[in-house]
Amino acid sequence: MAAPKADKRADLAGPGIGNYEDLEKILPTDYKSLLTPKETQKAIFAARNYIEEHLCKELNLMMVQVPLIVDVESGVNDYLDRDGSRTPIQFHISNDYDKHPVDAQVVQAATKWKRVALKQFDMKVGEGLCTDMRAVRKDYFLDHDHSAYVDQWDWERVITADQRNLDFLTGIVKKIWKVIKGAEIYLQEKFPQLKTPKYPNLPDELTFLHAEDILDMFPDLPRKQRETAILQKYPAVFIYGIGWTLKDGYPHEMRAADYDDWVTETVSKDGRPMHGLNGDILVWNPVTKRRHELTSMGIRVNAETLKQQLEMTGQTHFLKLPYHQAIIKNEIPLSIGGGIGQSRTLMSLLRKAHLGEVSVTVWPKILKDICAKKNIFVLE
């Protein structure tokens, strides 16, 4: 039986579960952390150091400073989607009695800023930057793997026009997966208790699939249920083409129109027409027994695809902003980039049931009470 259209539409509205009654049923009932709070902190910093070092080595990146707040007029803040449902925190800096004020926003991600920064730091083709990015996303539903406080390794690398293709994207994704797998092995050597038959290790290799293929496999399921179903078969996948409207009339997930290129026509390995030069890495989380997204990334829009995607989403007014003008005028480099969720990745590698075990942020009392009943203790 086909899913009602309302279910598929609601599935696009944002990540997360949506209510605490369902979350209480979903969180594990037999959970016990494999690491003490002190061991967890040691493991967090060991993992972060390993991933930063090896990510920079594999992708030829250097660590750079990254903003927490940006000027509203710059247009470089990340809106995460295309329907306006996730808005940044904005505030007015009166400065010298409002003679020279600044309207600022807390970043939701550094996606656009990084591309501008490639020029600022004079990065050449094949070079790039990586950041220890912190952000606030106030419109998330706070559950076990979504927080208002976001930490990511946000990275970006200069490419050529000839590298704007699926083969190049796939090669970069494989390098990132090598780093994540390496971190898992490294942590289990330092903390042997993390290696347990109860929680299988990540597979050595990713399975690459197009969003269009996954819809064909599970045409009646909303997006999150499709991802859950495919992860039962392949416990670590990269899904190409997130943002393009699929044959059921919905994109796999809403993706903003002004950073990833999700409109470019591509061809599958067996010769079928596809779309999109971006994607997500998702894994099966054996602790929560749920889908678990680690990273979103993609080849970025060029002048042509930026215009096309903004027209498709009714957002051509963005073209007047400095960031968008820089792309149209070819004033900033072509690039590939992404954000690897730090706490998400740590949650997976350290076999945790909740983001709050690896990051300190705010949670509602109802969620903390649910977690405490299930032997899950979030940091405060």
C-alpha positions as CSV (number, residue, x, y, z in Angstrom):
1,M,0.0,0.0,0.0
2,A,1.4,3.4,-1.0
3,A,2.3,5.9,1.7
4,P,-0.1,8.9,2.0
5,K,1.4,12.0,0.3
6,A,1.1,13.8,3.7
7,D,3.6,11.2,5.2
8,K,6.2,11.8,2.5
9,R,5.7,15.6,2.7
10,A,6.0,15.6,6.5
11,D,9.2,13.4,6.2
12,L,10.8,16.4,4.4
13,A,10.1,18.9,7.1
14,G,13.2,18.1,9.1
15,P,15.3,15.5,10.8
16,G,14.4,13.7,14.0
17,I,11.6,11.7,15.4
18,G,9.2,14.4,16.3
19,N,7.7,13.6,19.7
20,Y,9.0,12.2,23.0
21,E,6.4,9.4,23.2
22,D,7.9,7.8,20.1
23,L,11.5,8.6,21.3
24,E,10.9,6.8,24.6
25,K,9.9,3.7,22.7
26,I,12.8,3.9,20.3
27,L,15.7,4.4,22.8
28,P,17.4,1.1,23.8
29,T,16.2,-0.6,27.0
30,D,19.3,-2.7,27.6
31,Y,21.9,0.0,27.3
32,K,25.2,0.3,29.3
33,S,28.0,2.6,28.1
34,L,31.2,0.7,27.3
35,L,33.2,3.6,28.6
36,T,33.1,5.5,31.8
37,P,32.6,9.3,31.6
38,K,36.4,9.9,32.1
39,E,37.3,7.3,29.5
40,T,34.7,8.8,27.1
41,Q,36.4,12.2,27.3
42,K,39.8,10.7,26.6
43,A,38.4,8.8,23.7
44,I,36.7,11.9,22.3
45,F,39.9,13.8,22.1
46,A,41.8,10.8,20.7
47,A,39.2,10.4,18.0
48,R,39.1,14.1,17.1
49,N,42.9,14.3,16.9
50,Y,43.1,11.2,14.7
51,I,40.3,12.3,12.3
52,E,41.5,15.9,11.9
53,E,45.1,14.7,11.2
54,H,44.1,12.0,8.7
55,L,41.3,13.9,7.0
56,C,43.8,16.7,6.3
57,K,46.4,14.2,5.0
58,E,44.0,12.3,2.8
59,L,42.3,15.3,1.2
60,N,45.3,17.7,1.3
61,L,43.6,20.2,3.7
62,M,44.9,22.6,6.3
63,M,43.1,23.6,9.5
64,V,41.9,27.2,9.5
65,Q,39.8,29.4,11.8
66,V,36.1,29.6,11.2
67,P,33.4,32.1,12.2
68,L,30.7,31.6,14.8
69,I,28.8,34.7,13.6
70,V,28.5,36.2,10.1
71,D,27.2,39.5,8.7
72,V,23.6,39.0,7.5
73,E,24.3,41.0,4.3
74,S,27.1,38.7,3.2
75,G,24.6,35.9,2.4
76,V,27.1,33.2,3.6
77,N,25.0,31.7,6.3
78,D,23.7,28.2,5.6
79,Y,19.9,27.8,5.5
80,L,20.1,24.0,5.4
81,D,17.0,23.6,3.3
82,R,15.0,25.4,0.7
83,D,11.6,25.9,2.5
84,G,12.6,28.5,5.1
85,S,11.8,26.1,8.0
86,R,15.2,26.4,9.7
87,T,16.2,30.0,10.4
88,P,19.4,31.2,12.0
89,I,19.6,33.2,15.3
90,Q,19.9,36.9,14.4
91,F,20.9,39.8,16.5
92,H,21.7,43.5,16.2
93,I,25.1,44.9,17.2
94,S,24.5,48.6,17.8
95,N,28.3,49.3,17.9
96,D,28.9,53.0,18.4
97,Y,25.4,54.2,19.3
98,D,24.1,52.7,16.1
99,K,26.3,54.9,13.8
100,H,28.0,51.8,12.4
101,P,25.8,48.9,13.4
102,V,26.1,45.3,12.2
103,D,23.3,42.8,11.9
104,A,24.7,39.4,12.6
105,Q,23.6,35.8,12.5
106,V,25.0,32.7,14.4
107,V,26.1,30.2,11.7
108,Q,24.0,27.1,11.1
109,A,27.0,25.7,9.1
110,A,30.0,27.1,7.4
111,T,29.1,25.7,4.0
112,K,29.2,28.9,2.0
113,W,31.8,30.7,4.1
114,K,34.3,27.9,3.3
115,R,34.1,28.4,-0.4
116,V,34.8,32.2,0.0
117,A,37.6,31.3,2.4
118,L,39.4,29.2,-0.3
119,K,40.0,32.5,-2.1
120,Q,40.9,34.3,1.1
121,F,43.6,31.7,1.9
122,D,44.8,31.5,-1.7
123,M,44.1,27.8,-2.1
124,K,45.2,26.2,-5.4
125,V,43.6,23.3,-7.2
126,G,43.9,20.2,-5.1
127,E,44.3,22.2,-1.9
128,G,41.7,22.9,0.8
129,L,40.8,23.8,4.3
130,C,39.2,22.1,7.3
131,T,37.5,23.7,10.2
132,D,36.5,22.8,13.8
133,M,33.0,24.4,13.2
134,R,30.5,25.1,15.9
135,A,27.0,26.2,15.1
136,V,23.5,26.6,16.5
137,R,20.4,25.2,14.8
138,K,17.5,26.3,16.9
139,D,14.7,24.7,14.8
140,Y,15.7,21.0,15.3
141,F,13.5,18.7,17.4
142,L,15.9,17.6,20.2
143,D,16.1,13.8,20.2
144,H,18.9,11.3,20.6
145,D,20.9,12.4,17.6
146,H,19.8,16.0,16.9
147,S,21.0,18.9,19.0
148,A,20.6,22.6,18.9
149,Y,24.4,22.7,19.2
150,V,26.2,21.4,16.2
151,D,29.9,20.5,15.8
152,Q,31.4,19.5,12.4
153,W,34.6,19.1,10.6
154,D,33.5,21.4,7.8
155,W,36.0,21.1,4.9
156,E,36.3,22.5,1.4
157,R,38.8,21.8,-1.5
158,V,39.5,23.5,-4.8
159,I,38.7,21.5,-8.0
160,T,38.7,22.0,-11.7
161,A,35.7,22.0,-14.0
162,D,36.7,18.6,-15.3
163,Q,36.5,17.2,-11.8
164,R,32.8,18.0,-11.5
165,N,31.7,14.4,-12.0
166,L,30.6,11.3,-10.0
167,D,33.9,9.5,-10.3
168,F,35.7,12.3,-8.6
169,L,33.1,12.7,-5.9
170,T,33.2,8.9,-5.3
171,G,37.0,9.0,-4.9
172,I,36.8,11.7,-2.3
173,V,34.0,9.9,-0.4
174,K,36.2,6.7,-0.3
175,K,39.0,8.7,1.3
176,I,36.7,10.1,4.0
177,W,35.4,6.6,4.7
178,K,39.0,5.4,5.0
179,V,39.6,8.0,7.8
180,I,36.4,7.0,9.6
181,K,37.3,3.3,9.5
182,G,40.8,4.1,10.5
183,A,39.5,6.0,13.5
184,E,37.4,3.0,14.6
185,I,40.4,0.7,14.5
186,Y,42.6,3.2,16.3
187,L,40.0,3.7,19.1
188,Q,39.5,0.0,19.6
189,E,43.3,-0.4,20.0
190,K,43.3,2.3,22.7
191,F,40.0,1.2,24.3
192,P,39.6,-2.6,23.7
193,Q,36.2,-2.6,25.4
194,L,34.8,-0.9,22.3
195,K,35.2,-4.0,20.3
196,T,32.3,-6.3,21.2
197,P,30.1,-8.7,19.2
198,K,27.1,-6.9,20.5
199,Y,27.9,-3.9,18.3
200,P,29.4,-4.9,14.9
201,N,32.1,-2.8,13.4
202,L,31.5,-0.6,10.4
203,P,32.1,-2.4,7.0
204,D,35.4,-1.9,5.3
205,E,33.7,-0.3,2.2
206,L,30.7,1.8,1.5
207,T,27.9,0.9,-0.8
208,F,27.1,3.6,-3.3
209,L,23.5,4.1,-4.4
210,H,21.5,6.8,-6.1
211,A,18.5,8.3,-4.3
212,E,16.5,7.4,-7.5
213,D,17.5,3.7,-7.1
214,I,16.5,3.6,-3.5
215,L,13.1,5.1,-4.3
216,D,12.7,2.4,-7.0
217,M,13.4,-0.2,-4.4
218,F,11.0,1.2,-1.8
219,P,8.5,3.3,-3.7
220,D,5.9,3.4,-1.0
221,L,8.1,4.4,1.9
222,P,8.9,7.9,3.1
223,R,12.6,8.9,2.9
224,K,13.7,8.0,6.4
225,Q,12.0,4.6,6.2
226,R,13.7,4.0,2.8
227,E,17.1,4.8,4.4
228,T,16.3,2.4,7.3
229,A,15.3,-0.3,4.9
230,I,18.4,0.0,2.7
231,L,20.7,0.0,5.8
232,Q,19.3,-3.4,6.8
233,K,20.9,-4.7,3.7
234,Y,24.0,-2.4,3.5
235,P,25.1,-1.1,6.9
236,A,27.0,1.8,5.4
237,V,25.9,3.7,2.3
238,F,26.6,6.8,0.3
239,I,23.4,8.1,-1.3
240,Y,24.0,10.2,-4.5
241,G,21.7,13.0,-5.6
242,I,20.0,14.5,-2.6
243,G,17.9,17.5,-3.5
244,W,16.7,16.5,-7.0
245,T,12.9,15.9,-7.2
246,L,12.4,12.2,-7.7
247,K,9.6,10.5,-9.7
248,D,7.2,10.5,-6.7
249,G,7.3,14.3,-6.7
250,Y,9.6,14.8,-3.7
251,P,13.3,15.1,-3.3
252,H,15.0,12.5,-1.2
253,E,15.6,15.3,1.3
254,M,15.3,19.1,1.1
255,R,18.7,20.5,0.3
256,A,19.5,24.2,-0.1
257,A,19.8,25.5,-3.7
258,D,23.0,27.5,-3.3
259,Y,25.7,25.2,-2.2
260,D,25.5,21.5,-3.4
261,D,24.9,20.8,-7.0
262,W,21.9,18.4,-7.1
263,V,20.6,19.3,-10.6
264,T,23.5,18.2,-12.9
265,E,22.6,15.2,-15.0
266,T,24.8,12.2,-14.4
267,V,24.8,8.5,-15.5
268,S,24.7,5.5,-13.3
269,K,27.3,2.7,-13.6
270,D,24.9,0.7,-15.8
271,G,24.1,3.7,-18.0
272,R,20.8,5.1,-16.7
273,P,20.2,8.8,-16.4
274,M,20.5,10.2,-12.9
275,H,21.0,13.6,-11.2
276,G,23.1,15.3,-8.6
277,L,26.8,15.6,-7.6
278,N,26.3,15.4,-3.9
279,G,25.3,12.9,-1.2
280,D,25.3,11.7,2.4
281,I,27.1,8.9,4.2
282,L,24.6,7.0,6.4
283,V,25.4,4.0,8.7
284,W,23.4,1.6,10.7
285,N,23.7,2.3,14.4
286,P,23.6,-1.0,16.3
287,V,23.2,0.7,19.6
288,T,20.0,2.7,18.7
289,K,19.1,0.3,15.9
290,R,18.4,3.3,13.7
291,R,19.7,5.1,10.6
292,H,22.6,7.4,11.5
293,E,23.9,10.1,9.2
294,L,27.6,11.0,9.5
295,T,28.2,13.5,6.8
296,S,26.6,15.5,4.0
297,M,28.9,16.7,1.1
298,G,29.0,17.4,-2.6
299,I,30.5,19.2,-5.5
300,R,29.3,22.8,-5.3
301,V,27.2,24.7,-7.7
302,N,28.8,26.7,-10.5
303,A,27.3,29.8,-12.1
304,E,25.0,27.8,-14.4
305,T,23.6,25.3,-11.8
306,L,23.3,28.0,-9.1
307,K,20.9,30.0,-11.4
308,Q,19.1,26.8,-12.3
309,Q,18.6,25.6,-8.8
310,L,17.5,29.0,-7.5
311,E,14.9,29.2,-10.3
312,M,13.6,25.8,-9.5
313,T,13.2,26.7,-5.8
314,G,11.8,30.3,-6.4
315,Q,14.8,31.9,-4.7
316,T,16.3,34.0,-7.5
317,H,16.4,37.0,-5.1
318,F,19.4,35.4,-3.5
319,L,21.4,36.3,-6.7
320,K,21.9,39.8,-5.5
321,L,23.9,38.7,-2.4
322,P,27.7,39.0,-2.4
323,Y,28.3,35.2,-2.1
324,H,26.0,34.4,-5.0
325,Q,27.4,37.2,-7.1
326,A,30.9,35.8,-6.5
327,I,29.8,32.5,-8.0
328,I,28.0,34.1,-11.0
329,K,31.1,36.2,-11.8
330,N,33.5,33.2,-11.2
331,E,35.3,35.2,-8.5
332,I,35.6,32.2,-6.1
333,P,37.0,28.7,-6.9
334,L,35.0,25.7,-8.0
335,S,35.0,23.4,-5.1
336,I,33.9,20.2,-3.4
337,G,33.2,20.2,0.3
338,G,31.1,18.8,3.2
339,G,30.5,18.6,6.9
340,I,31.3,15.6,9.0
341,G,29.3,15.6,12.2
342,Q,31.7,15.4,15.1
343,S,29.4,14.3,17.8
344,R,27.5,12.1,15.4
345,T,30.7,10.3,14.4
346,L,31.9,10.0,18.0
347,M,28.5,8.6,19.0
348,S,28.9,5.9,16.4
349,L,32.6,5.1,17.1
350,L,32.2,5.1,20.9
351,R,28.9,3.0,20.8
352,K,26.8,5.7,22.5
353,A,23.0,5.9,22.6
354,H,22.7,9.6,22.8
355,L,24.6,12.7,21.4
356,G,24.5,14.2,24.9
357,E,27.0,11.5,26.1
358,V,29.7,13.1,23.8
359,S,28.7,16.8,23.8
360,V,27.6,19.3,26.3
361,T,24.5,21.3,25.3
362,V,20.9,21.9,26.4
363,W,18.2,19.3,26.5
364,P,14.6,19.5,27.8
365,K,13.9,17.9,31.2
366,I,11.5,15.4,29.6
367,L,14.4,14.0,27.4
368,K,16.8,13.9,30.3
369,D,14.3,12.0,32.4
370,I,13.6,9.5,29.6
371,C,17.4,8.9,29.2
372,A,18.0,8.5,32.9
373,K,15.3,5.7,33.1
374,K,17.2,3.9,30.3
375,N,20.6,4.2,31.9
376,I,21.7,6.9,29.4
377,F,23.4,9.8,31.2
378,V,23.8,13.0,29.2
379,L,26.5,15.6,30.1
380,E,25.5,18.8,31.7
